[in-house]
Each structure stands twice: as structure tokens, then as C-alpha cells.
Amino acid sequence: MELKEFIGNFANQFDETDESAFQADTVVESLDEWSSLTTLAVMNMIGKKYGVIIRIDDIRQARTILDLFNMVESRQK
């Protein structure tokens, strides 16, 4: 799994946010479009693309996109 690909997949869950807003150090909750629906979309994407089941509490613990990436990567092994 590559970080750049993960960021792209994460960004694809948003309709109106410019792709330049998505960086490894982007604070997830700082995104204007972040909502309960995008949370569910991200959780679904992670399950389908990476085979990792994460919970809402896991998302809350992940401050940045990199934190979320690291969480998913650690659970793939």
C-alpha cells in the first residue's frame, strides 16, 4: 500500500473539496466537507480497497490522513 494512492482514494470520497487540500498531514476534521456521511464513505472505501474494517472510534483517533494510513497499513499485516 502506498501513501499517495491512499490519499487519492481518500480524496475521492469528497465531492467539492479540491484535491490539493489532501496531504499526508491534513487534519481530517479540518476539511469543510467532513461529515458523518464522508466518515462512512471513507470507512467503506477502506474496507473494500484494503480489506480492513475500521470503526468510528478508529477514525476519531486518526488526526491526520497519515495517521489513518498508518492504522490501515498496520492492520493489513
DSSP file (Angstrom, degrees, kcal/mol; ACC not computed):
  #  RESIDUE AA STRUCTURE BP1 BP2  ACC     N-H-->O    O-->H-N    N-H-->O    O-->H-N    TCO  KAPPA ALPHA  PHI   PSI    X-CA   Y-CA   Z-CA
    1    1 A M              0   0    0      0, 0.0     2,-0.4     0, 0.0     3,-0.1   0.000 360.0 360.0 360.0 134.2    0.0    0.0    0.0
    2    2 A E     >  -     0   0    0      1,-0.1     4,-2.3     0, 0.0     5,-0.2  -0.872 360.0-135.3-111.8 143.0    1.3    3.4   -0.9
    3    3 A L  H  > S+     0   0    0     -2,-0.4     4,-2.8     1,-0.2     5,-0.2   0.902 104.9  54.2 -60.0 -44.6    0.6    6.7    0.8
    4    4 A K  H  > S+     0   0    0      1,-0.2     4,-2.0     2,-0.2    -1,-0.2   0.907 110.4  46.5 -59.9 -43.0    0.0    8.6   -2.4
    5    5 A E  H  > S+     0   0    0      2,-0.2     4,-2.6     1,-0.2    -1,-0.2   0.909 111.7  51.6 -64.4 -42.8   -2.6    6.1   -3.6
    6    6 A F  H  X S+     0   0    0     -4,-2.3     4,-2.7     1,-0.2    -2,-0.2   0.914 108.9  50.3 -61.3 -43.5   -4.3    6.1   -0.2
    7    7 A I  H  X S+     0   0    0     -4,-2.8     4,-2.9     2,-0.2    -1,-0.2   0.906 110.9  50.0 -61.8 -41.2   -4.6    9.9   -0.2
    8    8 A G  H  X S+     0   0    0     -4,-2.0     4,-1.8    -5,-0.2    -2,-0.2   0.917 111.8  47.0 -62.8 -43.9   -6.1    9.7   -3.7
    9    9 A N  H  < S+     0   0    0     -4,-2.6     4,-0.3     2,-0.2    -2,-0.2   0.890 113.1  49.6 -65.1 -39.2   -8.6    7.1   -2.6
   10   10 A F  H >< S+     0   0    0     -4,-2.7     3,-1.7     1,-0.2    -2,-0.2   0.941 110.1  50.7 -62.0 -48.4   -9.4    9.2    0.5
   11   11 A A  H >< S+     0   0    0     -4,-2.9     3,-1.9     1,-0.3    -1,-0.2   0.817  98.4  67.1 -61.3 -32.5   -9.8   12.4   -1.6
   12   12 A N  T 3< S+     0   0    0     -4,-1.8    -1,-0.3     1,-0.3    -2,-0.2   0.626  87.7  68.4 -65.5 -12.3  -12.2   10.5   -4.0
   13   13 A Q  T <  S+     0   0    0     -3,-1.7     2,-0.4    -4,-0.3    -1,-0.3   0.498  90.7  75.9 -83.8  -3.3  -14.7   10.3   -1.1
   14   14 A F    <   -     0   0    0     -3,-1.9    20,-0.0     1,-0.1     5,-0.0  -0.886  58.5-167.8-112.8 139.2  -15.3   14.1   -1.3
   15   15 A D  S    S+     0   0    0     -2,-0.4    -1,-0.1    18,-0.1    -4,-0.0   0.840  83.7  24.0 -92.7 -38.1  -17.3   15.9   -4.0
   16   16 A E  S    S+     0   0    0      2,-0.1     2,-0.4    17,-0.0    -1,-0.1   0.585  91.4 101.5-111.2 -12.5  -16.4   19.5   -3.5
   17   17 A T  S    S-     0   0    0     -6,-0.1    -3,-0.1     1,-0.1     5,-0.1  -0.617  75.9-115.5 -82.0 129.7  -13.0   19.7   -1.8
   18   18 A D    >   -     0   0    0     -2,-0.4     3,-2.2     1,-0.1     4,-0.2  -0.347  19.9-124.3 -62.4 139.8  -10.1   20.5   -4.2
   19   19 A E  G >  S+     0   0    0      1,-0.3     3,-1.6     2,-0.2    -1,-0.1   0.757 107.2  69.6 -59.3 -25.9   -7.6   17.6   -4.4
   20   20 A S  G 3  S+     0   0    0      1,-0.3    -1,-0.3     3,-0.0    -2,-0.1   0.677  86.5  68.8 -66.9 -15.7   -4.8   19.9   -3.3
   21   21 A A  G <  S+     0   0    0     -3,-2.2     2,-0.8     1,-0.1    -1,-0.3   0.631  83.0  85.7 -75.6 -12.9   -6.4   20.0    0.1
   22   22 A F    <   +     0   0    0     -3,-1.6     2,-0.3    -4,-0.2    -1,-0.1  -0.805  52.5 144.1-100.8 106.8   -5.4   16.4    0.7
   23   23 A Q    >   -     0   0    0     -2,-0.8     3,-1.7     1,-0.0    42,-0.4  -0.851  63.0-100.4-130.0 166.7   -1.9   15.9    2.0
   24   24 A A  T 3  S+     0   0    0     -2,-0.3    42,-2.4     1,-0.3    43,-0.3   0.867 123.9  46.0 -56.7 -37.4   -0.5   13.4    4.5
   25   25 A D  T 3  S+     0   0    0     40,-0.2     2,-0.3    39,-0.1    -1,-0.3   0.312  81.2 128.3 -93.2  10.4   -0.5   16.0    7.3
   26   26 A T    <   -     0   0    0     -3,-1.7    39,-1.5     1,-0.1     2,-0.6  -0.496  63.2-126.8 -66.0 127.6   -4.1   17.2    6.5
   27   27 A V  B >   -A   64   0A   0     -2,-0.3     3,-1.7    37,-0.2     4,-0.5  -0.685  16.6-144.2 -77.4 118.3   -6.2   17.1    9.7
   28   28 A V  G >  S+     0   0    0     35,-1.9     3,-1.5    -2,-0.6     6,-0.2   0.890  95.6  50.3 -53.9 -48.7   -9.2   15.1    8.7
   29   29 A E  G 3  S+     0   0    0     34,-0.4    -1,-0.3     1,-0.3     5,-0.1   0.596  98.5  69.0 -71.1  -9.4  -11.7   17.1   10.8
   30   30 A S  G <  S+     0   0    0     -3,-1.7     2,-0.3     3,-0.0    -1,-0.3   0.612  73.6 105.2 -83.1 -11.1  -10.5   20.4    9.4
   31   31 A L  S X  S-     0   0    0     -3,-1.5     3,-1.8    -4,-0.5   -14,-0.0  -0.551  71.0-140.2 -72.5 128.1  -11.9   19.5    6.0
   32   32 A D  T 3  S+     0   0    0     -2,-0.3    -1,-0.2     1,-0.3    -3,-0.0   0.835 101.6  50.5 -57.0 -35.1  -15.1   21.6    5.3
   33   33 A E  T 3  S+     0   0    0      2,-0.0    -1,-0.3     5,-0.0     5,-0.2   0.479  79.9 121.3 -85.6  -2.7  -16.8   18.7    3.7
   34   34 A W    <   +     0   0    0     -3,-1.8     2,-0.3    -6,-0.2   -20,-0.0  -0.448  36.0 139.8 -66.2 127.9  -16.0   16.2    6.5
   35   35 A S     >  -     0   0    0     -2,-0.2     4,-2.2     1,-0.0     5,-0.1  -0.887  69.2 -83.4-153.9-179.4  -19.3   14.8    7.9
   36   36 A S  H  > S+     0   0    0     -2,-0.3     4,-2.0     1,-0.2     5,-0.1   0.853 127.1  53.4 -64.0 -32.9  -20.8   11.6    9.2
   37   37 A L  H  > S+     0   0    0      2,-0.2     4,-2.2     1,-0.2    -1,-0.2   0.908 109.5  45.7 -70.1 -41.3  -21.6   10.7    5.6
   38   38 A T  H  > S+     0   0    0     -5,-0.2     4,-2.7     2,-0.2     5,-0.2   0.853 109.4  57.1 -70.1 -31.6  -18.0   11.1    4.4
   39   39 A T  H  X S+     0   0    0     -4,-2.2     4,-2.4     2,-0.2    -2,-0.2   0.945 109.5  44.5 -59.3 -47.8  -16.8    9.2    7.5
   40   40 A L  H  X S+     0   0    0     -4,-2.0     4,-2.5     1,-0.2    -2,-0.2   0.881 112.2  52.5 -64.4 -38.4  -19.0    6.3    6.4
   41   41 A A  H  X S+     0   0    0     -4,-2.2     4,-2.5     2,-0.2    -2,-0.2   0.908 110.6  47.4 -64.1 -41.6  -17.7    6.6    2.8
   42   42 A V  H  X S+     0   0    0     -4,-2.7     4,-2.5     2,-0.2    -2,-0.2   0.916 111.7  50.3 -65.4 -43.2  -14.1    6.5    4.0
   43   43 A M  H  X S+     0   0    0     -4,-2.4     4,-2.0     1,-0.2    11,-0.2   0.913 112.5  47.6 -61.2 -42.6  -14.8    3.5    6.2
   44   44 A N  H  X S+     0   0    0     -4,-2.5     4,-2.5     2,-0.2     5,-0.2   0.913 110.9  50.9 -64.2 -44.4  -16.4    1.7    3.3
   45   45 A M  H  X S+     0   0    0     -4,-2.5     4,-3.1     1,-0.2     5,-0.5   0.913 109.8  50.0 -59.8 -44.2  -13.6    2.6    0.9
   46   46 A I  H  X S+     0   0    0     -4,-2.5     4,-1.9     1,-0.2     6,-1.2   0.906 111.7  48.7 -63.7 -41.7  -11.0    1.3    3.4
   47   47 A G  H  X S+     0   0    0     -4,-2.0     4,-0.9     4,-0.2    -2,-0.2   0.922 118.1  39.1 -62.5 -44.9  -12.9   -2.0    3.8
   48   48 A K  H  < S+     0   0    0     -4,-2.5    -2,-0.2     2,-0.2    -3,-0.2   0.924 125.1  34.0 -74.2 -45.7  -13.3   -2.5    0.0
   49   49 A K  H  < S+     0   0    0     -4,-3.1    -3,-0.2    -5,-0.2    -2,-0.2   0.806 133.9  23.4 -83.0 -29.6   -9.9   -1.4   -1.2
   50   50 A Y  H  < S-     0   0    0     -4,-1.9    -3,-0.2    -5,-0.5    -2,-0.2   0.470  93.2-125.8-119.4  -4.5   -7.7   -2.5    1.7
   51   51 A G     <  +     0   0    0     -4,-0.9     2,-0.5    -5,-0.4    -4,-0.2   0.790  66.4 130.6  65.8  27.8   -9.7   -5.3    3.3
   52   52 A V        -     0   0    0     -6,-1.2     2,-0.6    -9,-0.1    -1,-0.2  -0.958  49.6-146.8-119.2 128.4   -9.5   -3.6    6.7
   53   53 A I        +     0   0    0     -2,-0.5     2,-0.3    22,-0.1    -9,-0.1  -0.832  22.9 179.2 -93.5 123.1  -12.5   -3.0    8.9
   54   54 A I        -     0   0    0     -2,-0.6     2,-0.2   -11,-0.2    -7,-0.1  -0.908  15.6-140.4-122.4 155.0  -12.3    0.2   11.0
   55   55 A R     >  -     0   0    0     -2,-0.3     4,-1.8     1,-0.1     3,-0.4  -0.591  31.1-102.9-107.1 169.0  -14.8    1.7   13.4
   56   56 A I  H  > S+     0   0    0      1,-0.2     4,-2.3     2,-0.2     5,-0.2   0.892 122.7  56.9 -58.4 -40.5  -15.9    5.2   14.0
   57   57 A D  H  > S+     0   0    0      1,-0.2     4,-1.5     2,-0.2    -1,-0.2   0.863 103.7  53.8 -60.7 -34.9  -13.7    5.3   17.2
   58   58 A D  H  > S+     0   0    0     -3,-0.4     4,-1.1     2,-0.2    -1,-0.2   0.915 108.1  49.3 -64.3 -42.6  -10.7    4.4   15.0
   59   59 A I  H >< S+     0   0    0     -4,-1.8     3,-0.5     1,-0.2    -2,-0.2   0.908 108.4  53.7 -62.7 -41.5  -11.5    7.4   12.7
   60   60 A R  H 3< S+     0   0    0     -4,-2.3    -1,-0.2     1,-0.2    -2,-0.2   0.833 106.8  52.2 -63.3 -32.0  -11.7    9.7   15.7
   61   61 A Q  H 3< S+     0   0    0     -4,-1.5     2,-0.9    -5,-0.2    -1,-0.2   0.753  92.2  83.5 -75.5 -24.4   -8.3    8.6   16.9
   62   62 A A    <<  +     0   0    0     -4,-1.1   -34,-0.2    -3,-0.5    -1,-0.1  -0.713  55.0 179.1 -85.3 105.4   -6.7    9.3   13.5
   63   63 A R        +     0   0    0     -2,-0.9   -35,-1.9   -35,-0.1   -34,-0.4   0.903  65.8  26.4 -73.5 -41.9   -5.9   13.1   13.5
   64   64 A T  B  > S-A   27   0A   0    -37,-0.3     4,-1.9   -36,-0.1   -37,-0.2  -0.683  84.7-107.0-117.9 169.7   -4.4   13.2   10.0
   65   65 A I  H  > S+     0   0    0    -39,-1.5     4,-2.7   -42,-0.4   -40,-0.2   0.880 122.3  55.5 -62.3 -37.3   -4.7   11.3    6.8
   66   66 A L  H  > S+     0   0    0    -42,-2.4     4,-2.8     2,-0.2    -1,-0.2   0.899 104.3  52.9 -62.8 -40.3   -1.2    9.9    7.6
   67   67 A D  H  > S+     0   0    0    -43,-0.3     4,-2.0     2,-0.2    -1,-0.2   0.920 111.4  46.3 -59.1 -43.3   -2.5    8.6   10.9
   68   68 A L  H  X S+     0   0    0     -4,-1.9     4,-2.5     2,-0.2    -2,-0.2   0.909 111.4  51.7 -66.7 -42.5   -5.4    6.8    9.2
   69   69 A F  H  X S+     0   0    0     -4,-2.7     4,-3.0     1,-0.2     5,-0.2   0.935 110.2  48.9 -56.9 -48.8   -3.0    5.4    6.6
   70   70 A N  H  X S+     0   0    0     -4,-2.8     4,-2.3     1,-0.2    -1,-0.2   0.871 110.3  51.5 -62.4 -37.4   -0.7    4.0    9.3
   71   71 A M  H  X S+     0   0    0     -4,-2.0     4,-1.2    -5,-0.2    -1,-0.2   0.936 113.0  44.3 -63.5 -47.4   -3.7    2.5   11.1
   72   72 A V  H >X S+     0   0    0     -4,-2.5     4,-0.9     1,-0.2     3,-0.5   0.933 113.5  50.8 -64.5 -46.2   -4.9    0.8    7.9
   73   73 A E  H >X S+     0   0    0     -4,-3.0     3,-0.7     1,-0.2     4,-0.6   0.892 108.1  52.2 -59.8 -41.3   -1.4   -0.4    7.0
   74   74 A S  H 3< S+     0   0    0     -4,-2.3     3,-0.3     1,-0.2    -1,-0.2   0.775 109.6  50.1 -68.2 -25.0   -0.7   -1.9   10.4
   75   75 A R  H << S+     0   0    0     -4,-1.2    -1,-0.2    -3,-0.5    -2,-0.2   0.568  97.6  68.0 -90.1  -9.4   -4.0   -3.9   10.3
   76   76 A Q  H <<        0   0    0     -4,-0.9    -1,-0.2    -3,-0.7    -2,-0.2   0.738 360.0 360.0 -76.8 -22.7   -3.2   -5.3    6.8
   77   77 A K     <        0   0    0     -4,-0.6    -1,-0.2    -3,-0.3    -2,-0.1   0.461 360.0 360.0 -84.8 360.0   -0.4   -7.4    8.2
